[in-house]
Amino acid sequence: MKELSRNVNISTLLHAKDWNSIASLLNALPTSTWNSREYFAKGMLLAFGPLTLRNLTEAITAIEHASLLEPQNTKYLAILSELYLQTKRLPLAMRAATLARSIAQHDPLTGITLGRVAWACSERDLAYQTLSQVSQQIPSSKIHVIALLKKLTLPLEPFWQQPRTGKRIALSRMTSKHRSFLTFCRRNQAFQHQYHLFQDSSQEGIERDLKEAERPPSETKKISWVIETNERPIGLASLVGIDFNNLRAEILIGIPNDRTFGMGLEATLLVMEFAFSVVKLSKLFSYVYSDNIKSQQNTMHLGFRQEGLLRSHVFDPISKQPLDLFINGCLSYEFFNNQKLMTLANRLLGRTPQQPSEGQMQLIGAVKPEELMLQIASALTDQTT
């Protein structure tokens, strides 16, 4: 009974985060009599207690001792994994998280633990697979937790890496293999004049942009593709300035020496389908230089509306003259309700873009993945204690 009372008291104090009482209780007990709960409490005190007492190295040692005494306790393993992460000991963090998940495969908390470590170790496929399993293990009544998980896993969704295909062309994520084509585009002044006046054409700038293109869009707020036909690059496409809170992005499409009618149109429809049907944005906008009348006309034919004109807004380094800038926008419901566009998409893409329901809308926001995972773990703990 005395041992049971000690355990209950420790658990109550830990739940209340009553660090002073925990310290007093542990000081009153000879270390030689400590059980796993008391070693765990010591570790928690040193890891999360008052700043004057914190010592991660000693905290890890204490919880490792607790885990040796009670090796099937997944809570100990989860905390160990977190502390290993904080001290940059990634292999140990992965081992602890993997063991916890193997012991309790149906416990959402072990899935969050493994997902967090996998993300930190850049094992995004494992992170996505594990966190997707977690979303199926949470009762539908826990709507807030499910929403947090959707927010968390959206950057890991496979669709960010998968090519977008039409009947004649494909959009492939830009990588280092496209270096020579990107260099050709950047140094083609006539093309850049219509596509983007201010992109860096130096080799350093190109290398920097190639590296950025391979990073997750949730971090860079952009996604860049190379337009290909028969695996031959012919143009560039991007969504830039992606605002996941307000569900909008700027669209950029450009094909140098476009002699094949309709490929630019097909590429634009692929990007619009991706933005509205897959990522579930609510608005796309575009900027068109005022001396590119053809591009402005084509933009209008694609369902965009001119929302403004910025007078003398950019300086043309070629002509040394200021240029006006057209601002155009297209809302998602306008895209899906435009029967001409849907018919055109069916002909060029071989399918009709599907409109998502309101319940499918997802936001990433500005919260860091590790913060989201801790929010989810906290929510799960609060609802299960």
N, C-alpha and C positions, 0 to 999 in steps of 0.2 A: 504493500500500500504506500509505503514511504517513497519507493522508486516511482510509482505511478504519480504521486503527488508532485514530485520534482519535475517530471515530464510535463504534466499539465501546467504547472506554474511557468516553466520555460516557454511553452507554446503560447500561453496567454500574454506573457511579457513581450515575446517576439512580435506577436500580432499587433500589440499596442505600440511597438517600437519604444518601449520604456527602457532605454539604454542604461540609465543609472541603476535601476533595480536589477537588470541583468548583470551588470558589473558587480553589484553587491552580492548577489546570489552566488556567482561564480567564485568570488573571493572567499566566500564562506565555506566552499567545498574544496577538500583536498583534490588536487589534480589527479591523483592516483585513483580516485573514485569516479571520475567523470565517465559518463556514457556518451553515446553518439550525439544525443540532443544537446548536451552541454558543450561538446567540442564544436558543434554546429553553431550554437549561440555565441561562443567565443569568436568564431570566424565572422559571423554577421556583425558582431559588435566592432570588430577591427576593420571590417570592410565598409560598413554603412553607419556606424555610430558617430559620436562627436568627433570633429576634425582632430582634436588633440589626441585621440586614441587610435586614429586610423593607421593601419600598416598592412598593405595588401599582401606582402610576402608572408607575414605571420598569419593573416586571415586565410590564405590558401592552405598553409600547413595545417591549420586547425580543421578546416573543412575536409581536407584530404584524409585526416585522421578519422573524422566522423564517417566518411564514405567507406573507409576500410572496415570500420565496425559494423556498418549497415550498407553493404554494397548494392542492395536492390532499391535503395531510396533514391528515386529520380529527382527529388527536390534538391538533394545534396549535389547530385551530378549537374543539375541545371545551374545552380549557383556557382559551382566550380567552373563550369564552362564560361559563364559570364566574367568571372574574375580572371580566368586565363586570357579571355579576349582583351580585358582592360590592361593586362600586362604584356600584350602582344605575343602570347605563347599560343599561336594559332593551331599547331598540330595537337597540343594537349586539349585545347578547346573543342576541336573537332572530335577527338576521341571520347571526351566526356559526353558531348551532345549525342554522338552516335550510339553510345552505350545506353544512355537514358532512353532514347527513342526505341532501341531494340527491346528494352525491358517493358516499356509501356507504349506500344505502337498506337493505341487508341486514345491516348491522353493528349489533348490539344497543346498543353504546355510543353511537352517534350518535342512536339513538332515545331512550335515557335522557337524553342531553344536551338534545334538543329537548323532551322531556316535562317536564323540570325547568324549562326557561325558560318554556314555555307555562303551566305551573302558576303560576310566579311572576308572569306577566303576566295572570293570571286568565282565560286562554283554556282553560277546562276541557275543552271539547269536543275541541280539538286535543290537549291533554295525554292525554285518555282514548284517543283514536284512535291516537296514536303509541305509547303504552305498551301498548295492546292488540296492536299489530303486533309490538312487542318480545317480548311473551310467546309469540308464535308462532314467533319466530326463535331462541329459546333451546332447545337440545336437551333432551329429556325427562329426560336423565340428571342435569341440573343442578337437582335438586329444590329445593335451598335457595334458589336464585335465583328460581325460579318461585313459590315460596311468598312471597318478599319482594315480588314483583311483584303477586301477588293482594292482598296486604296493602296495597300502595300504591294500586292502582286501585279498590279497593272504595268509597272515598269519592266517586269520579268516576262510578260506575255510573249509567246513565240512570234506573234505577228509582227513585232518590231524588227525581227531579223528576216522573216520570210519575204521572198520576192512577190511583187504584185504583177499579175500577168493579164494581158489582154489577148486579142487574137494575133496581133503582129508584133507587139513589143512587150517588154518586161521592165519593171523597175527593180534594180538590184541595189541593196545597201552599198554605199560607197566604202571602199576599202583601199588599202595600199596598192592592190593590183590595178587600180584605175589611175595610178599616178601619171602615166604618160598622157592619158586622155584629158585629165584635169589640167595638166600643164598646157596642153594644146588649147583648151578652152580659155584659160586665164590669159594666155598671151595672144588671143585672137581679139584685137581691139574692137573690130566691128561687132562681134558677138557680145563682148562684155559691155559695150555701149548700150545695148538694148536689154541685156540680162541683169547686170549689176555693175555700176560704174566704179564702185569703191572696194572691190575685192583685191586682196594682195596677190600680185602675180609673181612675187619673188619665190625662189625655191624654198626658203625658210617658211614663208606664209603658206605655201602649198602643203608642205610637210606638217605644219601645225594643224591645218584644216583637215587633212587626212586622218591624223591622230584623233582629232575631236570627233570626226564622223563615226568612229568606231565606239565611242562612249555611249552610254545609255541616254536616250532622248529625255528621260525624266531629269537628267542632270544638266544636259546641254540646252534643253528647250528647243531642240531642232532635230530633224531627221533628213539626211541627204541620200539621194539615190542617183544612180547612173541609168539613163534610159538606154536599153539595149534591144537590138533586133538580131535574131540568130546569133546571140552572144557577142555581137559587135556593138561597142558603145557609140551612140549617136547624139546624146544630149544629157542634160542635167535636170533634176527635179528636187525640190526641197519644200519642207514645211519649216518655217523659222519663227522664232519668237513665240513658240507654243506656250500659251497661257492656260495651264490646266485648271486654274481656279475659275477663270471666266470663259473657258472652253472656246478659245479662238486661236488662230494662227495665220501667218502670212504664207501665201503660196507663191512659189517661183518655178517656172518652167522655161527651159531654153534649149533649142536645138540648132547648133551651128550648121550652116549650109543645108537647111531643110529642103530637100528637093522631092521628098515623098509626101504627098498630100495626106493630111489626116493623122500623121504620127504624133505631132504636137498635141492635137485634139485628144487622141487616145491616151496620151500620157497625162494630160490634165484631168480627164475623167477618172483615171486610175487613182490619182492623188486625191481628188474630191471624194471618191468612194471610200478610200482609206480613212480620210479625215472624218467623214460624216457617218459611215456605216461601221467602221472598225474602232477607231479611237473615240468616236461619238462626240466630236466637237460640235458646237452649235453655230459657229461662224468661221468663214474664211474671208480674208481680205487680200488685196493686191495693190501694189503701187506700180504705175506705168508712167514712164517719162513722156512728156508732152510731145516730143518729136517722133514718137513711135505710134503713129495713128493706127497702123494696121493691128498692132498688139492690143490697143485699146478697143478697137472694134471687135476683135476676136473675143476679148474678155467679156464684152457686153453680150455677145452671142451665146456665151456659156452660162448665162443666167445671173451674172454679176450686175450690180447696179452702181452707177457712179454716185458716191456719197460725198465727194468734195473735190476741190481743186486747190492745191497749195501753190500759190504763185511765187515764181522765182525761188523755188525751194532748195534746189541743188545746183551746184556749179559744175558745168560740163568741162572737164579738163582738156577735151579735144578742141571744142569750138571756142572755149574760153568765155562762154556765155551762160547766164543762168537759165535753168529749165524749170517749167512748171511740173507739178507732179499730180497725176490723177490718183484719187483714192477710190477703190472699188470694193464692194462687199457682197457676199452671198450667204444667206442664212440656210441652215440645214433643211428646214421645211420648204423653202423655196426650191432647193435642189431636188428634193424628192417629189414635189408636186409639179415640176416642170416636165410635162409629158414629152415634149420634143427632146429634152435631154435624156429622159429615160429610154426613149426609142433609140436615140443615138448610142447610148451606152450599151443597149442590148445588141446593136449591130456591130459596134467596135470591140466591146469587151466579151460579148457572148453571154451576157447576164444583165439583169436589172439590179442596180444597187438596192440593198434592203435598208429600210428605215428602222432604227432601233426604237424600242419603247422607252418611255420616260424612266421606267424602273431600271433600265440598263445603263443609264448615265453614270459615269464614274469620274471621280476627281483624284488627282495625285496630290496637288497642293505642294506646299513648300516644306513639309515636315520630313526630316531625315528618316531613312529606313529603320535605323536602330531605335529612334524615338518612337516610331510607330509600333515596332515589335514590343517594346517595353509597355506601351499603352495597352496593347492587346493582352499581353501577359498579365498586367495589373487588372484589366477588366475581367479576365477569366478567373483570376484568383479571388477577386472580390465577389464574384457570382457563385463561387463554389465553396466558400468558407462559411 
